[in-house]
């Protein structure tokens, strides 16, 4: 495949699957600008693939979802590092959350939900790469154990073990939350 055909194939993939890749990244990042950037990053990475590697991909939607999840997790990790370096940004987010909550009819619920989502994203960024991929492919993309195993080149039993380990770690890091289904009250 020459360079022009390679570019045309990538353009076709972007047209066919771009929206799906965006939705995958958006579910993880929760920010449309970041999701757009990561979506572009996914398709740019395809230009770096060799012709043989490019032609060997049999299931483009699954492959692109895996790439999108991986790139979004990397972005979450970058964001986590930036947040740790700048406590001022965290303070601004808290102020925005409070302002947003004040506009809603149930401000305490909105604050709790916003905090839960941020805690979940932080926990996801702390998982080992494979654990995070398995968790995202199972719970966000709703892949079966067999589909995850095939996509990541691991056994279905390893998928189960990895998923259990990821869920345990996320539960440990996040604790009880509305996001994980265990409601709580905010006491003030």
N, C-alpha and C positions, 0 to 999 in steps of 0.2 A: 504494500500500500504506500503510495507516495504521499508527500506532505500535504498536498492539496486534497487528496481523498481522505486523509486522516482528519484534516480540519473539517471537511464536510460531514464526516461521520460524527464528530464531536458536536457540531452544530445541530445535527439531527437529534442526537441524544439529548441535548439541552432543550430542544423544542419539545420533544416527547416526554421527558422526565424532569424537566426543570422545576415545575410546580411541586412535584412529589419531593424532590430534594429540598426545596425551600421549606415545605411543611415539616419535614423531618428535622431540619435544623432549627426551625422556629419553635417547635415543641420543646426542644432542649434549652434553647437560649431565651425564649420569651421576649425577644427584641427583633423587630423586623429588619432594622438596619444591619445588625450583626448577622442575622439569618441570611440576608442578601449577600453580604460579604463572604460568608462561609460557603454559600451556594456557588458563587463565582470561583472560589478557591477549589471546590470539588472538580469543577469542569476544567479549570486550568491545569490541575494535576493530571488530567487525562492526556494532555499534550506531551507530558514527559514519559508516558508509557511507550514501551517498544511496540512495534507492529505485532510481534508474536504474542506478547502479553495482552495487547488490546484485542486481538482476534480470538484469544482463548477464552474470553469471558462469555459464558453461556446465558446467564440470567442478569441482564443489565439492571432491572429494577432493584433486585436484591443487592447487587454489587454497589449500586449508587446509594442505596439506603445505608449500607454499611459504611461507605466512604463518608456520607453525610453525618452519620452518628459519630464517627471517629473525629472528623474535623470539628464538629460542634463540641465534643468533649474536650478536645485540645483548646478550643476557644474558651470554654468554661475554666479550664486550668489557667490560661493566660489571665483571664479576668480575676480569678481567685488570687493569683500572685499580685496583680495590680491593686486589688482591694486590700491585701495585707500590707502593701507598701504605703498606702494612702488612706489613713483613717478618716481624713476629711471627706473623701468621696462617700464613705459609709454614712457619715453624719448627714450629708446632703440627701442620700437616699432615704434615711429615716425621716427627715423633715418632709420630703415629698410623700412618703407613705402616710404620715400623719395628716398632711394637707389633703391628700386624696381621701383618706378615711373620713375626714370632717365633711366632705361633700357627699358621702354616701349615707344611706339611712341607717346602716348598722356599722358604725365605724370600728368597733372592737373586732367584729368578725373579719372585716376587710384587712385590718392590721395583722390579725392572726394568720389569715390566709397568705398575705404577702410575705410575712416572715417565714411561714412554712415552705413556700416555694423557694425562697432564697436559701433557706437551710438545706432543702433537698438538692438544689443546684450545687451548693458548696460540698455536700456529702458526695454527690456524684463525681465531682472533680477530684475528690480524694481517693476514689477507688482505683485499683490497678486497672490498666487499660483494658485487658480482656474482660474483667469483671464488669466494667462500665459498658463495654460493647454488648455483652450478653444481656445485661439488665435492660439496656435501651432497645435492643432488637426484640426482646421478649415482651416488655411492658409498653413500650411506645409504638413499636412497629407491628406488634402482635404476630411475630414470626413463631412458628412451632419449634420445638426442640430440634427436630430433624432439619428444618430450614436453617436454624442457627448453626448447627453442627456442620452442615454442608458449606455454608458461607464462610465460616471461620476455620474450617479444616480440623475440627476436633470431634470427639465422640459425643453422642447424645448424653451419655452418663456424665461426662465432664461438663456439658452444658448445665445439667441439673445441679451438680456440685457447685459450679461457678455461680449460677443464679442464686442458690441458697446462701452462699458466702456473701454475695453482693447485697442481698436483701438484709442479711443479718448486720452487715457493716452499716448500711444506710439507716436501719432502725436504731442502731447504736449511736450513730452520729446525729441523727435528727431527733430521736426520742419520740415521745408521744406528740402527735400533731394531727391537725385536720387533714393534711395532705395524705397521711398514711392511714386515715380512717379512724383514728382515736381522738375524738373531740375533747376539748378542754375549755375551761372558762378562764378569761383573763380577770385577774383580781387587781384592783387598782387601789 
